[in-house]
Amino acid sequence: MAEELVGIVVSYVRGPRTQSPRECLIHFPAIESAGEAAQLIGSKVAWPAGERKCLGKVVSLHGKRGLVRVRFRKGLPGDALGSQVRIVG
């Protein structure tokens, strides 16, 4: 992708009684359909936070409106919710 995509961390992936801080739902405002979001599967994602940088990978789609599921190497902290992530590769 030529331009840099910026996404927003929407939520952790959750179940009825659990949540996984390693997997997050990301919304990219420039992407509006599942077809466009499917092209992002396999892309690397970075969440910068000062000196600490969390890297993850887009693993699947979530729904029909362009949300994607990203699995990070280490869990994201709670203050990452609502913050920005970038596609790095």
Backbone as CSV, one residue per row, in Angstrom:
resi,resn,N_x,N_y,N_z,CA_x,CA_y,CA_z,C_x,C_y,C_z
1,MET,0.832,-1.166,0.000,0.000,0.000,0.000,0.885,1.239,0.000
2,ALA,0.567,2.179,-0.873,1.394,3.354,-1.039,1.258,4.314,0.146
3,GLU,0.023,4.607,0.549,-0.151,5.527,1.658,-0.109,4.773,2.972
4,GLU,0.173,5.494,4.028,0.266,4.873,5.343,-1.130,4.808,5.957
5,LEU,-1.547,3.625,6.341,-2.859,3.448,6.951,-2.752,3.586,8.461
6,VAL,-3.669,4.352,9.025,-3.735,4.543,10.464,-5.064,3.995,10.941
7,GLY,-5.025,3.159,11.968,-6.237,2.573,12.521,-6.412,2.933,13.978
8,ILE,-7.579,2.613,14.525,-7.913,2.915,15.914,-8.227,1.601,16.628
9,VAL,-7.648,1.432,17.813,-7.916,0.248,18.627,-9.312,0.404,19.220
10,VAL,-10.219,-0.493,18.843,-11.611,-0.395,19.279,-11.835,-1.156,20.581
11,SER,-11.346,-2.392,20.655,-11.618,-3.232,21.814,-10.690,-4.437,21.799
12,TYR,-10.632,-5.106,22.933,-10.002,-6.422,22.976,-10.981,-7.441,22.406
13,VAL,-10.473,-8.568,21.941,-11.341,-9.678,21.559,-11.845,-10.293,22.854
14,ARG,-13.172,-10.405,22.966,-13.780,-10.825,24.228,-14.697,-12.004,24.032
15,GLY,-14.863,-12.735,25.124,-15.859,-13.784,25.206,-16.832,-13.424,26.311
16,PRO,-17.749,-14.320,26.645,-18.708,-14.019,27.704,-18.061,-13.774,29.074
17,ARG,-16.967,-14.472,29.356,-16.324,-14.326,30.664,-14.838,-13.991,30.585
18,THR,-14.292,-13.854,29.396,-12.854,-13.632,29.245,-12.587,-12.499,28.267
19,GLN,-11.392,-11.964,28.327,-10.917,-11.070,27.283,-9.443,-11.347,27.056
20,SER,-9.011,-11.121,25.834,-7.641,-11.434,25.461,-6.902,-10.147,25.124
21,PRO,-5.970,-9.696,25.957,-5.242,-8.464,25.657,-4.256,-8.609,24.493
22,ARG,-3.996,-9.848,24.069,-3.107,-10.049,22.918,-3.823,-9.847,21.597
23,GLU,-5.141,-9.944,21.569,-5.895,-9.792,20.328,-6.838,-8.609,20.452
24,CYS,-6.779,-7.727,19.461,-7.581,-6.505,19.483,-8.339,-6.348,18.180
25,LEU,-9.444,-5.622,18.257,-10.201,-5.241,17.073,-9.751,-3.844,16.674
26,ILE,-9.397,-3.690,15.400,-8.886,-2.429,14.881,-9.811,-1.945,13.773
27,HIS,-10.127,-0.651,13.813,-10.943,-0.025,12.770,-10.054,0.937,11.986
28,PHE,-9.999,0.750,10.667,-9.287,1.659,9.780,-10.330,2.541,9.088
29,PRO,-10.371,3.848,9.380,-11.413,4.715,8.800,-11.408,4.742,7.276
30,ALA,-10.275,4.510,6.641,-10.201,4.542,5.176,-10.796,3.294,4.544
31,ILE,-11.070,2.264,5.349,-11.584,0.992,4.831,-13.019,0.830,5.298
32,GLU,-13.915,0.568,4.345,-15.334,0.533,4.681,-16.010,-0.795,4.405
33,SER,-15.312,-1.759,3.804,-15.964,-3.032,3.494,-15.030,-4.187,3.842
34,ALA,-15.629,-5.362,3.937,-14.849,-6.554,4.256,-13.895,-6.904,3.119
35,GLY,-14.269,-6.594,1.883,-13.398,-6.873,0.742,-12.113,-6.072,0.789
36,GLU,-12.219,-4.798,1.163,-11.020,-3.965,1.293,-10.183,-4.405,2.488
37,ALA,-10.842,-4.766,3.577,-10.121,-5.180,4.778,-9.416,-6.520,4.585
38,ALA,-9.951,-7.372,3.714,-9.331,-8.678,3.472,-7.939,-8.540,2.878
39,GLN,-7.664,-7.436,2.204,-6.339,-7.214,1.631,-5.291,-6.931,2.702
40,LEU,-5.727,-6.594,3.916,-4.799,-6.288,4.998,-4.329,-7.528,5.749
41,ILE,-4.966,-8.675,5.545,-4.605,-9.883,6.291,-3.140,-10.236,6.001
42,GLY,-2.386,-10.428,7.058,-0.967,-10.719,6.951,-0.085,-9.495,7.134
43,SER,-0.664,-8.294,7.166,0.118,-7.066,7.338,0.591,-6.924,8.777
44,LYS,1.725,-6.272,8.955,2.270,-6.003,10.284,1.709,-4.678,10.790
45,VAL,1.440,-4.634,12.097,0.857,-3.461,12.736,1.730,-3.090,13.923
46,ALA,1.933,-1.777,14.146,2.724,-1.311,15.282,1.913,-0.328,16.111
47,TRP,1.981,-0.504,17.411,1.369,0.441,18.348,2.498,1.114,19.097
48,PRO,2.774,2.380,18.808,3.863,3.067,19.500,3.385,3.653,20.820
49,ALA,4.218,3.537,21.826,3.920,4.138,23.131,5.231,4.531,23.791
50,GLY,5.759,5.661,23.421,7.019,6.097,24.004,8.151,5.187,23.587
51,GLU,8.832,4.613,24.578,9.951,3.728,24.287,9.487,2.324,23.914
52,ARG,8.298,1.949,24.372,7.785,0.600,24.123,7.025,0.567,22.806
53,LYS,7.270,-0.454,22.013,6.572,-0.614,20.743,6.039,-2.036,20.666
54,CYS,4.729,-2.153,20.493,4.104,-3.463,20.381,3.845,-3.762,18.915
55,LEU,4.296,-4.923,18.473,4.100,-5.331,17.090,3.070,-6.438,17.023
56,GLY,2.274,-6.412,15.966,1.254,-7.430,15.778,1.043,-7.716,14.310
57,LYS,0.099,-8.623,14.041,-0.174,-9.056,12.679,-1.683,-9.174,12.504
58,VAL,-2.190,-8.710,11.365,-3.608,-8.835,11.055,-3.885,-10.297,10.725
59,VAL,-4.788,-10.927,11.495,-5.022,-12.354,11.322,-6.363,-12.683,10.682
60,SER,-7.373,-11.812,10.825,-8.666,-12.133,10.224,-9.560,-10.905,10.198
61,LEU,-10.709,-11.078,9.555,-11.726,-10.044,9.518,-12.630,-10.169,10.740
62,HIS,-13.350,-9.090,11.034,-14.350,-9.124,12.097,-15.576,-8.389,11.588
63,GLY,-16.557,-9.132,11.175,-17.785,-8.530,10.675,-17.691,-8.145,9.213
64,LYS,-18.677,-7.366,8.760,-18.783,-7.004,7.355,-18.470,-5.543,7.071
65,ARG,-18.061,-4.794,8.085,-17.862,-3.355,7.896,-16.412,-2.926,7.942
66,GLY,-15.489,-3.869,7.843,-14.091,-3.499,7.705,-13.250,-3.574,8.959
67,LEU,-13.779,-4.078,10.065,-12.944,-4.272,11.243,-12.040,-5.482,11.035
68,VAL,-10.835,-5.434,11.597,-9.913,-6.556,11.506,-9.477,-6.963,12.909
69,ARG,-9.053,-8.223,13.028,-8.538,-8.746,14.290,-7.027,-8.816,14.183
70,VAL,-6.339,-8.223,15.153,-4.878,-8.175,15.159,-4.373,-8.907,16.389
71,ARG,-3.416,-9.813,16.179,-2.785,-10.536,17.278,-1.414,-9.925,17.519
72,PHE,-1.197,-9.403,18.733,0.068,-8.776,19.099,0.980,-9.783,19.781
73,ARG,2.281,-9.521,19.731,3.246,-10.420,20.372,3.094,-10.376,21.889
74,LYS,2.969,-9.164,22.422,2.703,-8.983,23.845,1.370,-8.258,23.963
75,GLY,0.724,-8.408,25.079,-0.578,-7.784,25.262,-0.489,-6.263,25.296
76,LEU,-1.509,-5.624,24.737,-1.584,-4.173,24.786,-2.100,-3.723,26.146
77,PRO,-1.589,-2.617,26.676,-2.113,-2.105,27.943,-3.495,-1.486,27.740
78,GLY,-4.189,-1.243,28.815,-5.530,-0.696,28.743,-5.595,0.693,28.148
79,ASP,-4.532,1.487,28.300,-4.568,2.842,27.741,-4.373,2.850,26.231
80,ALA,-4.175,1.686,25.629,-4.084,1.608,24.169,-5.457,1.690,23.513
81,LEU,-6.523,1.391,24.257,-7.869,1.457,23.690,-8.180,2.889,23.272
82,GLY,-8.585,3.056,22.028,-8.876,4.380,21.502,-7.680,5.069,20.870
83,SER,-6.500,4.486,20.984,-5.304,5.100,20.413,-5.070,4.600,18.986
84,GLN,-4.045,5.135,18.349,-3.787,4.820,16.942,-2.728,3.742,16.786
85,VAL,-2.887,2.952,15.720,-1.883,1.986,15.289,-1.575,2.264,13.830
86,ARG,-0.425,1.797,13.377,-0.009,2.018,11.989,0.358,0.698,11.328
87,ILE,0.081,0.604,10.041,0.535,-0.526,9.227,1.998,-0.263,8.908
88,VAL,2.873,-1.225,9.228,4.303,-1.021,8.999,4.867,-1.935,7.920
89,GLY,4.124,-2.895,7.459,4.682,-3.747,6.422,3.678,-4.662,5.794
